[in-house]
């Protein structure tokens, strides 16, 4: 019986050490408030479809600008002599 109690005491010591390690690890893990804050920031980012739409719109404007004739008017300063 004495050996069984010694084993139990030894196991209990091991369990205490194990729980201390778990507690250390839990302190470094992000809290639920941190995760909610990140989720809020990610929700504010544009979706892939929105980014694709923006790129297509920019390319369309650039394409139209290259097709349409561009009329430049040069203002020359007239000197009164």
N, C-alpha and C positions, 0 to 999 in steps of 0.2 A: 504494500500500500504506500509505503514511503517513496518508492520509485515512481509510482503513478502521480503522486503529488509533485515530485520534483519535475516530472515531464510537463505537468500542467503549468507549473510556475515558469518553466523555460518557454513554453508555448505562449504564455501570457506576455512575457517580455518581448518575444518576437512580434506578437500582434500589436503591442504598444509602439514598437519601432515602425512597423508597417503603417499604422494609422498616423504617426507623426510625419512620415514621408507623404502620405496622401494629403494631409493638411497643408504641407508645404506646397505641393503641386496645385492645390485648389486656390491658394492665395495668388498664384501667378496666372490663373485662368481668367479670361474676361468675364465680367459680371453680366447679368441679363440687361442692365441699364446700358452698358457699353455696346452690347449686341443690338439693342433697340436703336441706339444712336446711329450705328453703322447702317442698319437697315433703312433708317430715314434718309441718310445721305445717298445710299444706293438707289432708293426709289426716286430721288430727284435727278438722277442721271438720265440722259436721253437714251431711248431704245435704239437697237440696231436699225430698225425700220425708219425711225426719225432721222438718224444720221445718214442713211442711204438716200432718203428723200432730199435732204439738204445738199448732198453731193450732186445728185441729179439736177437739182435746181440751179446750182452754181454752174455746172457744165452746160446746161441749156442756155443760161444767160450769156456765158462765154461764147457759145456757138452762135447765138443770135447776134452778138456784137461783132463777130468776125464776118457774118454774112451781110448784114445791113451796111449800106454805104455810109461812110462817115464824112460829113461835111465840116471841114475846118475853115474857119474864117480867121484870117490874120489881120489884126488891127495894126495898121502902120501909123506911126505918129507923123502928122503933117506939121512941118515946121513953117511958121510964118516968117517970111523974109522980107 
